[in-house]
């Protein structure tokens, strides 16, 4: 029974035109640039002039999950070629010339022009943002003071979305024509009742841009960002101070011209260099007598308590222990104890080093320097924040943890400042979409069979796969030929998956149940398709092919996508004790979507082709097949499940001497029809049967 009522009538079109060079099958050869240096496909795939027997270790889904149960005596697959036999139905001769001009243009009176529009509800997402949740000082327990700093903990990303109405209108031009492209040479069988749809969308030169504003309320560090501020108020008086006075520029030897013992300028260039020179020989970060040029070390006129420090939590003793973090209020890089005396009477001590003009950051751009602008921005959050809640001489509060709602106050005045606060953030997102002007829809009759027979080796050679499954012998026939551009073609009956849950009888459609095979239904006529791309006979790493089509059937429309990619690889398989180098890894992926229900079925085959002299290896050395169905709505990633795996274990080849048609006749070659396999002893009296396969893998979907 026919699966496609459209196949009831076929047109046979015969052509013979001068040969011309063709591009790759679909004109799309991409990937990362042009394909790389390749090798002859004849060196990596089975020759029609060799009798091949290749035995593989076969892993089905059970063995992939439980490989320990593998038994090489039972879990095998054999691939064998039959070089003496060719398929009779598809051995055709070159036909006479025919004018194709009427077949490559729209069929008269078939053109339709309509106006279409669409209003979509489109969800647009904002950018993602995060809240500041906690700021913690030195959570890693670093003991080197210079490496201690705050760590900022943030929330997970938050975003929002809005739904907008998007309206577009365009003109659709619909054309029907017999052929999609010129048939250069040979013969084509065309089904005049089945159409393949191709759509070309033409957009306006400029996209439509819709600016959208999202408003967020985020807990963020305030604009003060105190943890990133490096203090520059180096005498800690809350005012900007100019550079301290340098009393001499005599250099580090402390001798100026005219001083007793002066001989010549300092060899190190420190004399008369208009800079304050210091050599901290004892590394105490203080200019001790004889270590620096004299200067006026100015105090601040206030009694300074000990610089605030953070007691180590495991040994709190009220004493600075040399490694504990502190707030360096006078910029000398060391912890300073309280000045002798008290608020009423004290020794006003400088910081022990010369201070240049104090740097500042004019945050409000008013041209004046406020006490809270005596800082510079640092890249690291290493400023320990201290709050003087009760003023310059009150208790200090060290903020080793900062979170939402925490505040601080400067020593020299001002109000309490929120360190982490809720801020209003405006996020602008430009939603962009194409402005469709025209859609050109062209329907072509599907070519059921096409072949050019000026090419050597255009016969479909016969090979057979046999294996054991549940203690029963299984088999499948494969048909290949060398075709246009020396690609390798296969002959297949197109098949389409039947939706899961409908493998049994469907009320009112029992005819589908009758012809269903292992979860697939098949067309009545075979087609040929490229099996391995080999432009000019070369298999090339980096080769990339993409094709898509929309096939209309009585069951529904199937959107089919096909990808093909080649790379180099190195692998180890059972047939060889050493790695096989210069292996070609060919990945083909087929996605089939039933339009309407949106059910998607996919097959991904990864096959490794090798060529080796010792041991002799040629052709497939490893072959893996993965399948997938449409994932559940809550699954974010595609789930490809390995269905079958083959590893080459034994390889034998016997050359057959023949050349052309005469050579075949002299070497007892013969033709055989599809319905004659069951009568042939060479083929074990096993008849041809239609079944879904991906290379050597026979695919059987669960029918329960």
Phi, psi and omega in degrees: 000139182284140175278327183244115177297339181294341185274010184294333183227133180236145171256135175256116183245128185240133185227158168202104182236162176303140183293146175217159183285138180249154172276182178297167196309316183243007179076003180248108179233099191237240188077206180271077180086192183286156178299151182274190181297126184251201180212157179300133179297333180295337178278348187237359176222162189296133180278142176292349180259020177230141172269115188249139168226112181238123181251133183241149163286128186247126177244115173273186184301325180293315182289330176297323180279326181232071185296342181295340181272005181297135177230111184297340179281343181243326187260077183224164172217134180246134175246127184227140176255156181235083187292343180278347187245144173228157183280124189287317187301334189244019171264098187248165179251163178293135184258181181283166181287147178218141178284122183258001189303322181286343184269348183254010178233161180305140176296133182306140177064018180256350185286135179230134176238123181228160176254133182232155175213164181206136173244119181247146168265113187246128177272125181245128181265146173284174167289162182265144181222167181224148174276147167278120183259319183204137175242119188237136178280126170048055182294340181277353179075030179298135184262346177276117186305320184292344180259000179276139182196174177280150172242133184257120176261130182241160179284174170297161180296140176238144175210181179212174181213158173227157179252127180241158176266124181245121183247138176213151177220150183201173176255131176252126177252124185246126181233149174236130175213160188287309185247144176276328183212166182288132173272111188290319191198138174108225192219145176224137173256122186241132176269108185284355180252357178244133187240140173253127186265137175229129182244135174239120181260130179247118183260160175293158182301328182243139177287162172271126182242125179241111177283133180235141181246128175248139179247125178243148170244106189243142171279111185226160170297138180290171183300340179292324178041058189298332184291344179258010184263126174266122185293140176233002176279080196282352169247008171052057177239004179074015180224157176281136180234143175280177185297146176289151184285131174265125188275333176208163178232050187274355182088176187286346176277356175067015179247126177255163175306132181096342177286145176305134178089355180289130180245307183203167179302154181301136181294334182276003176076012183278345181278130176067029181262010179058027177227154174278124184251141186212136174235104184278075188296329180261006173057036178258005177063026177228141177281097177279160180308131179087356182263346187208166174287148185291143178208170178265108182275098188278132171278191182248000180079007180232151174283130182252122174289173176302144179297136182300137176224162183255108181300136176301127185298338181268354181211047183298117182226004179074012180231137177289126190260012174095336179240354185283146181294143178216164176265112183280091188281344182240016167065022181261001174078009178221159180282134180245133177284175180295148176292144179303139180104206178213193185301324183281325183212124186202163172269116182277098187259135175286190184267002174086358177224158180286138181247130176280182174307132182290130178281160182206167176232113184279083188293331181258004176053040180260002177081355177249164184249112177268161183300328182273011176250007179274074180199166168231154180284136176250155178284331184252146180278066187248018176267108179293122185275129179232135180251131176259079186297329185251018178101190189296330186245008180274186178294146177258147178240117181268127183263087176282341173228136180230130176218181184304131178098344180289144180229167174213165180224138179291158178296326190255028171118193181087174180270169174294140184246132174284129182272321174234121186221165177278124180240150177269121184242129180256118183253117181260122179239127177267110176278125184237135174216157179290147176259101185286128177257314182217149170234124179255115180253121179241129176256129178243146170293137181285134176278116181284319181210132178220136179204143173251129189246019168277351185270134178296137178079031182279352176295149171276112176282162188244134173222165187216138176252130175231147180197168178256135178220116183055045177065017178241139179287130178238157181206164176203140178264144177235141181232123183227156173208160172273123188238207184304141182058014181067022167295158173262126182253153173237151177258123184222156168266114181305136180228155183223141182290147173264135185306139177304140181094352181238024180289337178274195180290140176251124181308129179082355181222048183294340180296332178293321181296323184297323186257007181286131181234111175053038177090002179234152169241153194237150171282160184279337183249139178279160172228164173251146180216156182292130179263312172227128177280130181212073180305127182056030176080013185245130169269130193231128174296141183092352177299132179220129180232136173227134177219149171217156180204159176242115183253127180261125180230174177294331179283329181159187178263134177246123173267120188242127176243142183224131176231144182221129184214143183237138175217166174268158181201169174228127185220169176235127180230163186302332184293340184230142177276350179240164179295144173265121180265167176054043176271141176264127178257116184248122180246122174241138181226126179240126176241129183235117183244125176278110183295140183108278176295335181075017180286133183238133176236138182226149173230131176236116179251128176242115184236138179252124180254128184233166175212119184214145183271319184221105358288158180293123179218136176204139178094216185287126176246338174209145184210124180231141179236132177239146176229161177207154171243169176306129182283161176296154183303331184275356178271127184269343183235154177292144181243100177266126183251129179291123185263322185203150182218137179233136177230123184297128181246324180218147180216130177224142177219142177230114180295146176243121182280114176197158179211114177068192184294319180298318179299322179295318182295320181288340181254029174061029174289152182211163178257148179219139180271161181302322184275009181254355182299323181292348180256005186255126177293326181299331180257023173060028178055029180259115186290155174293140176220145177282131174202152182285129178219154173233095188066235181275356184268124172270129185256123177233115180277153179297126183251012181274000000 
